[in-house]
Amino acid sequence: MKLDDGTPLFVGFKLDGQLRRQLESISGTDRRYVSTDDSTFLRICRLGEDDYIGKVVHDRLTTDRVNDVRRNVLSILRRLCPESRFPEHMDILTCPAAAETEPAPHDK
């Protein structure tokens, strides 16, 4: 097996319908915190038929940074949707370069 340190990683969780609606209703300056094409803050990515929300990490992700990224994702989401509950555990998935520029199907 060959290692690759150039593939971005995604740390996040599957969106449910209620959270999706809350995120879609965000307006004004808070809108910059969630995007389908920019990974500065939170990004909505697609896996099969499901949308996920989380952070795309372009640098190597060390074990001591995993919890920092998780807390960052939760901190932003709690700011945007203070009434919502979020999962304690998140998925870590690879983001191939082709998926980095492809918008989620509902954004086309």
MOHUFEN-V81259 format. One line per field, one symbol per residue. ss: DSSP state (~ for helix, > for strand, _ for the rest). phi: phi as a letter, one per 40 degrees, with the letter a starting at -180 (. if undefined). burial: b if it has 16 or more other ideal C-beta (glycine too) atoms within 10 Angstrom, else e. A space follows every 50 residues. Layout:
BEGIN
ss = ???
phi = ???
burial = ???
END
This chain:
BEGIN
ss = _______>>>>>>>__~~~~~~~~___~~~~~~>>______>>>>>>__> >>>>>>>_____~~~~~~~~~~~~~~~~~~__________>>>>>_~~~~ ~___~~~_
phi = .bcbcbccbbbaaccccccdccccccbgccdccbacbbbcbbbcbbbgcb cbbibcbccdbccccdcccdccdcccccccbcccbbccbbcbbcbddccc bcccdccc
burial = eeeeeeebbbbbbebeeebeeebeeeeeeeeeebebeebeebbbbbeeee bbbbbbbeeebeeeeeeebbebbeebbeebbeeeeeeeebeebebeeeee eeeeeeee
END
